[in-house]
């Protein structure tokens, strides 16, 4: 059974940094592209960043380009999101998500439970 | 970047009724890149439909998707109590975008 466990969220001051993790199990982690998607409580979904299966290509939303870095460690079956220069509007629940097999497109068939990030002084 | 507009914002229906949710794209898109998710309060989204009309694993056949070009539809043929939730469409064209969502609530 596929399982994604998000962690690393918390309270951070504006300008600070945080590193999110997503521990994956139940599938061949190195065969699937992954993404981070965030959601302000009570609001809609916003894609943040994606990474291909071997980590050689990364993608970012304009809102986080230059501040966030996505990476993956296949030996640990873990996805990361390094978030720097955090702003109040980065406050959200952050979900990792696994791409569905066979499409070659970022549609997400499994999600983590989410980890909350609050940026506030 | 495509903009996805979902309507209505809220749909008030009774169990057993048919729900029709709309997702309109700002320009014509490939049907291969359109999906639908369901989200309940406090939970992560769940993929329902991929490539416009493909049902994801474990999704009941009362959920169906259709459409092409700029207009896409998610239909729930007979609402079950567990279907009252938020629904989002999603598209990919080099960047991933989500619609603003439709809330299906109990009338």
Interface residues (C-beta under 8 A of the other chain):
Chain A: X35 X37 X44 X45 X46 X47 X50 X59 X61 X95 X100 X103 X105 X106 X107 X108 X109 X111 X112 X113 X114
Chain B: X32 X33 X35 X37 X39 X44 X45 X46 X47 X50 X51 X56 X57 X88 X90 X92 X95 X96 X97 X98 X99 X100 X101
